[in-house]
Amino acid sequence: MGLANLVRPGTDEALARVAAKSNIPYALSTAASTRMERIIELAPSHTWFQLYVGRDPLITDDLVRRAKDAGISTLLVTVDIPAPGKRVRDLTNGLTVPLRPSLKGVIDLALHPRWLLQAIGGGTPRFESLEQYSPAGGGPMAHATYVAQHLSSGQLDWDTINRIRGLWPHHMVIKGILHPEDARRALKAGVNGIVVSNHGGRQLDAAPASIEVLPSIREAVGQHVSILLDSGIRSGDDIVRALAAGADFVLIGRPFLYGVAALGIEQGPGRAIQIFLDEMRNTLVHLGCRTVGDLDGSHLWQSPDGPVHQSRAVGGAHHLQK
Ligand SMILES: Cc1cc2nc3c(=O)[nH]c(=O)nc-3n(C[C@H](O)[C@H](O)[C@H](O)COP(=O)(O)O)c2cc1C
């Protein structure tokens, strides 16, 4: 996630360290506050690089080259931000480029002095992987404006995906797919995996929930393609539901930031992982499964007008868990 260090200074590094220790991948954003070359030092075998395709193809291609030179194993290409979405809450809160400070914002800062002191101590978070492309001499706001413009290309097409595929010799995963036809086209472009994601509902307001479209995407691509799902995984049983509905993996974003916000960079990320694991184990026990490998569609019950629930208990008796 971009600018995670706004939550607390050092968040990117803490997440990378805990990911390596827990043997799970950490996807560093193009818009992260920490340079990719630094993160790979902390998690050499667990760092993925999330690529935003920007306005200038030379910068996009150079980011791909740097990721390759740094030894990153997996490129995660996000395709659901051809331009920033209209985020009404950000507009209301003045979280825009440039920032629009408001009385409400000043009061909010005054009510969180510990956070404020930490943030001041950490310095203004920048987009470090993009810093070298920014015109020299600008301050943090000039840099943020430059990045916002670069990322608002308004253009993203399959030729671009094919070009990036040609530059990247390792695993490439495409993030932000919600339609079976796009999933098929991604496979034709030679990707190794698909992230079914609506960007956490932060882009197109009318986009469907990823869990709703997951079964149709699984059907479109078959059983031998890795499907990852994100947007709304908040508990271990959400993970179990996603796996039973056809995902091979999930990606988790905001809960890690919540962990860092609540418990700090040392305790927060590990505690978040522990909560997810405990809840997953508990849900599996309730479903009568030994491992996630035992999960399949028969563990789901789909209400005609409601969300996806777990349904199977020990012995196959169908009873509603949630
Ligand atoms: C603060 C914030 C920053 C994000 N930055 C990025 C980003 O730089 N690149 C990206 O592909 N997705 C980004 N996302 C989207 C997340 O990767 C993820 O798709 C989304 O938050 C849904 O997952 P979640 O519900 O577990 O948070 C961001 C989300 C948030 C909340």
The ligand as an SDF file (V2000), in Angstrom:
LIG
                    3D

 31 33  0  0  0  0  0  0  0  0999 V2000
   -4.0130    3.4930    2.0190 C   0  0  0  0  0  0  0  0  0  0  0  0
   -4.0770    2.5440    0.8620 C   0  0  0  0  0  0  0  0  0  0  0  0
   -3.0890    2.5940   -0.0990 C   0  0  0  0  0  0  0  0  0  0  0  0
   -3.1270    1.7050   -1.1700 C   0  0  0  0  0  0  0  0  0  0  0  0
   -2.1160    1.7560   -2.0960 N   0  0  0  0  0  0  0  0  0  0  0  0
   -2.1060    0.8550   -3.0990 C   0  0  0  0  0  0  0  0  0  0  0  0
   -1.0340    0.8340   -4.0180 C   0  0  0  0  0  0  0  0  0  0  0  0
   -0.1250    1.6380   -3.9220 O   0  0  0  0  0  0  0  0  0  0  0  0
   -1.0540   -0.0890   -5.0010 N   0  0  0  0  0  0  0  0  0  0  0  0
   -2.0810   -1.0030   -5.1360 C   0  0  0  0  0  0  0  0  0  0  0  0
   -2.0550   -1.8250   -6.0470 O   0  0  0  0  0  0  0  0  0  0  0  0
   -3.0980   -1.0020   -4.2730 N   0  0  0  0  0  0  0  0  0  0  0  0
   -3.1350   -0.1020   -3.2690 C   0  0  0  0  0  0  0  0  0  0  0  0
   -4.1710   -0.1100   -2.3830 N   0  0  0  0  0  0  0  0  0  0  0  0
   -5.2260   -1.1130   -2.5220 C   0  0  0  0  0  0  0  0  0  0  0  0
   -4.8430   -2.3400   -1.7240 C   0  0  0  0  0  0  0  0  0  0  0  0
   -3.7020   -2.9580   -2.2640 O   0  0  0  0  0  0  0  0  0  0  0  0
   -5.9820   -3.3680   -1.7110 C   0  0  0  0  0  0  0  0  0  0  0  0
   -6.2710   -3.7530   -3.0410 O   0  0  0  0  0  0  0  0  0  0  0  0
   -7.2310   -2.8060   -1.0800 C   0  0  0  0  0  0  0  0  0  0  0  0
   -6.9380   -2.0090    0.0490 O   0  0  0  0  0  0  0  0  0  0  0  0
   -8.1810   -3.9260   -0.6960 C   0  0  0  0  0  0  0  0  0  0  0  0
   -7.6730   -4.7540    0.2900 O   0  0  0  0  0  0  0  0  0  0  0  0
   -8.0870   -4.5930    1.8530 P   0  0  0  0  0  0  0  0  0  0  0  0
   -9.5830   -4.5550    1.8860 O   0  0  0  0  0  0  0  0  0  0  0  0
   -7.5020   -5.8140    2.5020 O   0  0  0  0  0  0  0  0  0  0  0  0
   -7.4930   -3.3220    2.3190 O   0  0  0  0  0  0  0  0  0  0  0  0
   -4.1760    0.7750   -1.3070 C   0  0  0  0  0  0  0  0  0  0  0  0
   -5.1720    0.7380   -0.3280 C   0  0  0  0  0  0  0  0  0  0  0  0
   -5.1290    1.6140    0.7450 C   0  0  0  0  0  0  0  0  0  0  0  0
   -6.2160    1.5230    1.7820 C   0  0  0  0  0  0  0  0  0  0  0  0
  1  2  1  0
  2  3  1  0
  2 30  2  0
  3  4  2  0
  4  5  1  0
  4 28  1  0
  5  6  2  0
  6  7  1  0
  6 13  1  0
  7  8  2  0
  7  9  1  0
  9 10  1  0
 10 11  2  0
 10 12  1  0
 12 13  2  0
 13 14  1  0
 14 15  1  0
 14 28  1  0
 15 16  1  0
 16 17  1  0
 16 18  1  0
 18 19  1  0
 18 20  1  0
 20 21  1  0
 20 22  1  0
 22 23  1  0
 23 24  1  0
 24 25  2  0
 24 26  1  0
 24 27  1  0
 28 29  2  0
 29 30  1  0
 30 31  1  0
M  END
$$$$
